[in-house]
């Protein structure tokens, strides 16, 4: 019995190969999407760590400024001046003094506040600390007793920082104000430190205003790729307080703040979500903000912010402020390695699929081609005469 011969049918092979191609493609892109998700998490954690580092830098910077004001507050000249302060003048005299301070026409008033030994000491501190724009010694009645320069208000009894420090006698913490805009120097950070005598009685405070640009110097070294940078925003409304884009400082909130605020509060929707699903045990420190488009203002062209991956950390060691440090990077740059692999995978899949189609067509046409040319007519001309069938 003759052995059975087994031959490989290329058509069946081609059919099965074509049937397997979609499954291979789908599996490849599932793996790529998993890699994209893992890369997004890895970059997000890295941005979160940079945000935490920047947040610690901000807290350390503010603490250093508080230490300088505390040293001034413990200066014997400052304590002596505050111990000998006179009662507050009547309202009419106070208004006159405010006008004279603003105009600079009362030489006696200016001399008592700007030419005293304490004022000279304050000017020396300002020269040693260029970031400190000016510094004042304010008494328990809210009156300025000494100042490094003729600027600001003369009476601070209605100021937020004065009310906060004078409300509690036992309060020994400094008062840190929010960053505010000043016409001449850009942005300023207000800090006040209480002054007390040996018995702990409140005598007044030392108030200083620092350059906001010096605060951004803490965030400026944070650079990740081409688009990664750090910004300081107000946690209540997302207003930008310090950034390398100076035109946006105290002018507009962080683009996509609504999305980031939802992430800060927790999903879904803060208290309603917690009532339904309970409080989350773990809160992520990064978030993806979708693309944002809108108008920058009246008469200004529309702007478009690409999708960004943002790592954030709240500033919780600075009293009286609610700040948030955010380190953001464009999503396209963060996920560029996976996007490049996906693009080459598409090219590879299309190339392989086209090659299979062309080979299938080629072999199909080759199998349908006759083995011998029809012009040979082997069945008539080259068959021996004895094997030809005779008619009739």
C-alpha positions, 0 to 999 in steps of 0.5 A, spaced: 500 500 500 502 506 497 504 511 503 499 517 503 502 524 501 501 530 506 501 537 502 501 544 505 495 547 502 497 555 502 490 557 501 488 554 507 494 557 511 492 564 508 485 563 510 487 562 517 493 567 517 488 572 515 483 570 520 488 571 526 490 578 524 485 581 527 486 578 534 493 579 534 492 586 532 486 587 538 491 584 543 497 588 541 493 594 542 490 592 549 497 591 551 499 598 548 493 601 552 495 597 558 502 600 558 499 607 556 495 607 563 501 604 567 506 610 564 500 615 566 500 612 573 508 613 573 508 620 570 503 622 575 506 619 581 513 623 579 509 629 578 506 628 585 513 627 588 515 634 585 509 637 587 510 635 594 518 637 594 516 644 591 510 644 597 516 643 602 520 648 599 515 653 599 513 652 607 521 652 608 521 659 605 516 662 609 518 659 615 525 663 613 522 669 612 518 668 619 524 667 623 527 674 620 521 677 622 521 674 629 529 676 630 526 683 629 521 682 633 525 680 639 530 686 638 531 690 644 530 697 640 523 694 637 521 692 644 523 698 648 519 702 642 513 698 643 513 699 651 513 706 650 507 707 645 502 713 646 495 712 646 491 712 639 490 719 637 482 722 636 479 720 629 480 727 627 487 727 628 488 720 625 485 723 619 490 728 619 496 724 620 494 719 615 493 725 609 500 728 612 503 721 611 500 719 604 503 726 602 509 727 605 508 734 607 509 733 615 516 733 616 515 732 624 511 726 623 516 723 618 522 724 622 519 721 628 517 715 624 523 714 619 529 718 622 528 714 629 534 709 631 528 703 630 527 706 623 534 706 621 535 698 624 529 696 619 532 699 613 538 695 615 534 689 615 531 691 608 538 692 605 540 685 608 534 682 605 533 684 598 526 680 597 523 684 603 520 690 600 519 694 607 518 693 614 514 696 619 513 696 627 506 697 629 503 698 636 497 695 639 493 701 637 494 700 630 499 706 629 505 705 625 511 707 630 517 706 625 518 704 618 523 703 613 520 707 608 514 712 607 509 707 604 503 703 606 498 705 611 499 709 617 493 706 621 492 698 621 487 697 626 482 695 621 487 690 617 485 683 617 492 681 620 491 686 626 485 684 628 487 676 627 493 678 632 490 682 637 484 678 638 487 672 642 493 674 647 495 667 647 496 667 640 504 666 638 503 664 631 505 669 625 500 671 620 501 670 613 497 674 608 495 672 601 499 674 595 496 681 593 498 685 587 502 692 588 502 697 582 509 698 583 513 692 585 508 686 582 506 682 587 507 682 595 506 677 600 504 680 607 507 677 614 506 679 621 509 677 627 507 679 634 511 682 639 510 681 646 514 683 653 517 678 658 510 677 661 507 675 654 503 681 654 501 683 646 505 690 645 504 690 637 507 687 631 512 687 626 509 687 619 513 686 612 512 685 605 516 681 601 517 680 593 512 675 590 517 674 585 522 671 590 517 666 592 517 663 585 524 662 585 522 656 589 518 653 584 522 656 578 527 650 578 522 645 577 522 643 570 520 636 567 521 636 559 519 641 555 512 643 558 513 641 565 513 646 570 510 648 577 505 653 579 502 656 586 495 657 586 489 659 591 486 652 593 479 656 594 478 659 587 484 656 583 487 663 582 494 663 580 499 666 585 506 664 582 508 662 575 513 663 570 507 666 566 507 672 569 501 675 565 496 670 568 498 671 576 492 674 579 489 675 573 486 668 571 485 661 575 489 655 573 486 652 566 481 646 567 481 648 575 474 645 575 476 638 573 482 639 578 477 641 584 473 635 583 479 631 584 481 635 590 474 634 593 474 627 591 469 623 586 463 623 585 462 630 587 464 631 594 459 630 600 454 627 595 459 621 593 461 620 600 454 619 602 453 614 597 459 610 597 463 612 603 470 616 604 475 614 600 481 611 603 486 613 598 486 620 594 490 620 588 495 626 588 495 627 580 489 628 575 489 629 568 486 635 566 482 635 559 483 640 553 481 647 555 479 652 550 476 659 552 477 667 551 482 670 555 478 676 556 475 682 552 479 684 546 484 678 547 484 672 542 482 665 544 486 661 548 487 653 548 490 649 553 492 642 551 490 636 556 495 636 562 497 631 567 497 635 574 501 632 580 498 637 586 500 638 594 496 642 599 501 647 603 498 645 610 504 648 614 503 656 613 498 659 617 492 663 614 493 661 607 490 656 603 495 654 597 496 649 592 502 647 589 501 644 582 506 641 577 503 640 570 506 637 564 502 636 557 499 629 556 502 628 549 509 629 552 508 625 558 505 619 554 510 620 548 514 614 548 507 609 548 504 614 542 510 613 538 510 605 539 503 605 538 504 609 531 509 604 529 505 598 531 500 601 526 505 601 521 507 594 522 500 592 522 498 595 516 505 593 512 504 585 515 496 585 513 498 588 506 503 583 505 499 577 507 494 580 502 499 581 496 501 574 497 494 571 498 493 574 491 499 572 488 499 564 490 491 564 488 493 566 481 499 561 480 495 555 482 490 557 477 495 557 472 495 551 467 501 547 467 503 547 460 501 551 454 494 550 451 498 551 444 502 544 445 496 540 444 499 534 447 492 530 447 493 530 439 499 531 437 504 527 441 500 521 443 503 515 440 498 512 434 497 505 438 494 509 443 489 514 439 482 512 439 479 510 432 473 512 430 467 507 427 
